[in-house]
Amino acid sequence: MHHLTTDELDAGLDHVRAAPADGGRLELIVSRPAPLTREVHAEAKLDLELGLVGDTWPVRRSRRTADGSPHPEMQLNLMNARVAALVAVDPDRRALAGDQLYVDLDIGKENLPVGARLVIGEAVIEITEPMHRGCAKFADRFGIDALRWVNSPLGRELRLRGVNAKVVTPGTIRTGDTVRKLPGEPSPAAGALARWPGDGGELLEW
């Protein structure tokens, strides 16, 4: 499989930056029913306790909780759909990134600070504090240049690897749903979360 070079990835940055700041689109819904397994859905349900129904998040142990239980602030992973398409090269490989929701939306820190809320279909989700970073499996799937690109200082600022979120209002979501920001200030709890050990990224990519 052809992996893009850093120069080729940089050439796609203008397109990534042109993603809408609001009123974007849900391009892809992916569940991970087992390690290294992906299921693409036209419709899915977001649940307060389960996250994306059918995904293995509720049974995935975390290195960043005291008892190893699933991290409540890492219930969902969102990735910019333009970034996913760029690194994947082949559209059928986008789901290999391991995120559940792929949105055509600017998910950078400036546009979506921690605590910002998004309406998708019937559901509302909230951007959470833990950083989402690429690991060795990301490099295996998309190349070492792609890993360095998404984990670079600019990549972290733009959240090229994606962003963590949690469900705050359950509901049904569908591919093609509009993704819009809720007006108002971020949640008062934003930034007041416990900081877990580590470098800010769950190292296991499913």
C-alpha positions as CSV (number, residue, x, y, z in Angstrom):
1,M,0.0,0.0,0.0
2,H,1.3,3.4,-0.9
3,H,1.9,5.7,2.0
4,L,2.2,9.5,1.5
5,T,5.4,11.4,2.3
6,T,5.5,14.4,4.5
7,D,5.6,16.7,1.5
8,E,2.5,15.0,0.1
9,L,0.7,15.3,3.4
10,D,1.6,18.9,3.7
11,A,0.2,19.5,0.2
12,G,-3.2,18.5,1.5
13,L,-3.2,20.8,4.5
14,D,-5.0,23.7,2.8
15,H,-7.9,21.3,2.0
16,V,-7.9,20.1,5.6
17,R,-7.9,23.7,6.9
18,A,-10.9,24.5,4.6
19,A,-13.2,22.2,6.6
20,P,-16.2,24.1,7.8
21,A,-16.0,25.6,11.3
22,D,-19.7,24.8,11.9
23,G,-22.5,23.0,10.0
24,G,-20.2,20.2,8.9
25,R,-21.3,16.7,8.0
26,L,-20.9,13.2,9.5
27,E,-19.1,11.3,6.8
28,L,-18.5,7.9,8.3
29,I,-19.7,5.9,11.4
30,V,-17.4,3.0,12.4
31,S,-17.7,0.6,15.3
32,R,-15.0,-1.7,16.6
33,P,-16.7,-4.9,17.8
34,A,-13.4,-6.6,18.4
35,P,-9.6,-5.7,18.1
36,L,-8.6,-4.9,14.5
37,T,-12.2,-5.3,13.4
38,R,-14.3,-2.6,11.8
39,E,-18.0,-2.3,11.0
40,V,-19.3,0.7,8.9
41,H,-22.8,1.9,9.7
42,A,-25.3,4.1,7.9
43,E,-27.1,4.5,11.3
44,A,-26.0,4.0,14.9
45,K,-27.0,5.0,18.4
46,L,-25.0,7.0,20.9
47,D,-25.7,6.0,24.5
48,L,-24.6,7.7,27.8
49,E,-23.2,4.5,29.3
50,L,-22.1,2.6,26.2
51,G,-20.9,5.4,23.9
52,L,-21.4,4.1,20.3
53,V,-23.7,1.1,20.7
54,G,-21.9,-2.0,19.4
55,D,-18.4,-0.6,20.0
56,T,-16.0,-2.3,22.4
57,W,-15.3,0.9,24.4
58,P,-17.2,-0.3,27.5
59,V,-14.9,-3.3,27.9
60,R,-11.6,-1.8,26.8
61,R,-9.2,-1.3,29.7
62,S,-7.4,2.0,30.0
63,R,-3.9,2.7,31.2
64,R,-5.1,6.1,32.4
65,T,-7.7,5.1,35.0
66,A,-6.8,3.9,38.5
67,D,-8.6,0.6,38.2
68,G,-8.1,0.1,34.4
69,S,-11.7,0.7,33.6
70,P,-12.7,2.4,30.3
71,H,-11.8,6.1,30.4
72,P,-15.1,8.1,30.6
73,E,-13.5,11.0,28.8
74,M,-12.4,8.8,25.9
75,Q,-15.8,7.3,25.0
76,L,-15.7,8.5,21.4
77,N,-13.0,9.4,19.0
78,L,-13.7,11.9,16.2
79,M,-11.4,12.4,13.3
80,N,-11.5,15.0,10.6
81,A,-12.8,13.2,7.5
82,R,-10.4,15.1,5.2
83,V,-7.4,14.0,7.2
84,A,-8.7,10.4,7.2
85,A,-9.1,10.4,3.4
86,L,-5.7,12.0,2.9
87,V,-3.7,9.5,5.0
88,A,-5.7,6.5,3.9
89,V,-5.3,7.2,0.1
90,D,-7.9,4.6,-0.6
91,P,-11.3,5.6,0.8
92,D,-12.0,2.0,1.8
93,R,-9.1,2.3,4.3
94,R,-10.3,5.3,6.2
95,A,-11.9,3.1,8.9
96,L,-8.5,1.6,9.7
97,A,-7.7,4.8,11.7
98,G,-9.7,3.3,14.5
99,D,-12.0,6.3,15.2
100,Q,-15.8,5.9,15.4
101,L,-17.0,9.2,13.9
102,Y,-15.4,10.9,10.9
103,V,-16.7,14.4,10.4
104,D,-16.2,17.1,7.8
105,L,-15.6,19.8,10.4
106,D,-12.7,21.8,11.8
107,I,-11.9,19.9,15.0
108,G,-8.8,22.0,15.9
109,K,-8.3,23.3,19.4
110,E,-9.2,26.9,18.4
111,N,-12.5,25.9,16.8
112,L,-13.5,23.2,19.4
113,P,-12.0,23.9,22.8
114,V,-12.4,21.3,25.5
115,G,-16.0,21.4,26.7
116,A,-17.5,22.4,23.3
117,R,-20.6,20.5,22.4
118,L,-21.7,19.2,19.0
119,V,-25.2,18.2,17.8
120,I,-25.2,15.2,15.5
121,G,-28.6,13.9,14.6
122,E,-30.5,13.4,17.8
123,A,-27.4,13.2,20.0
124,V,-25.1,15.8,21.6
125,I,-21.5,15.0,22.4
126,E,-18.8,17.0,24.3
127,I,-15.2,17.5,23.4
128,T,-13.0,16.2,26.3
129,E,-9.5,16.9,27.6
130,P,-7.4,13.7,27.0
131,M,-5.2,14.1,23.9
132,H,-5.7,11.6,21.1
133,R,-2.3,10.7,19.5
134,G,-1.2,8.2,16.9
135,C,0.9,5.1,17.8
136,A,2.8,2.4,16.0
137,K,-0.3,0.8,14.6
138,F,-1.2,4.1,12.9
139,A,2.3,4.1,11.3
140,D,1.8,0.5,10.2
141,R,-1.5,1.4,8.5
142,F,-0.6,4.9,7.0
143,G,3.2,5.2,7.2
144,I,5.7,6.7,9.6
145,D,5.5,10.1,7.9
146,A,1.8,10.2,8.6
147,L,2.4,9.3,12.3
148,R,5.0,12.1,12.7
149,W,2.7,14.5,10.8
150,V,-0.3,14.0,13.0
151,N,1.8,14.0,16.2
152,S,3.7,17.2,15.2
153,P,3.1,20.4,17.1
154,L,0.9,21.7,14.2
155,G,-0.8,18.3,14.0
156,R,-1.7,18.5,17.7
157,E,-3.0,22.0,17.4
158,L,-5.2,21.0,14.5
159,R,-6.0,17.7,16.1
160,L,-5.0,15.9,12.8
161,R,-5.1,12.6,14.7
162,G,-8.5,13.3,16.1
163,V,-10.1,14.3,19.4
164,N,-11.8,12.5,22.3
165,A,-15.4,13.1,23.2
166,K,-18.2,11.7,25.3
167,V,-22.0,11.5,24.9
168,V,-24.1,14.0,26.9
169,T,-27.4,13.5,25.1
170,P,-28.2,10.0,23.7
171,G,-29.8,9.5,20.3
172,T,-29.6,8.1,16.8
173,I,-27.0,9.4,14.3
174,R,-26.9,8.8,10.6
175,T,-24.2,9.2,7.9
176,G,-24.9,12.6,6.3
177,D,-26.2,14.2,9.5
178,T,-25.2,17.8,9.9
179,V,-22.7,18.4,12.7
180,R,-23.2,21.8,14.4
181,K,-21.8,23.5,17.4
182,L,-24.0,24.4,20.3
183,P,-23.8,28.1,21.1
184,G,-22.5,29.3,24.4
185,E,-19.4,28.8,26.5
186,P,-17.7,25.3,26.9
187,S,-18.8,23.2,29.9
188,P,-17.7,24.7,33.3
189,A,-16.0,21.4,34.0
190,A,-13.7,21.6,31.0
191,G,-10.1,21.8,32.1
192,A,-10.9,20.7,35.6
193,L,-10.5,17.0,34.9
194,A,-8.0,14.8,36.7
195,R,-4.8,14.5,34.7
196,W,-3.7,10.9,34.2
197,P,-0.2,9.7,33.9
198,G,1.4,9.3,30.4
199,D,2.1,11.5,27.5
200,G,-1.5,12.4,26.7
201,G,-2.5,9.5,24.4
202,E,-4.0,6.1,24.8
203,L,-1.3,4.0,23.1
204,L,-3.6,1.2,22.1
205,E,-5.1,1.6,18.6
206,W,-8.0,-0.9,18.0
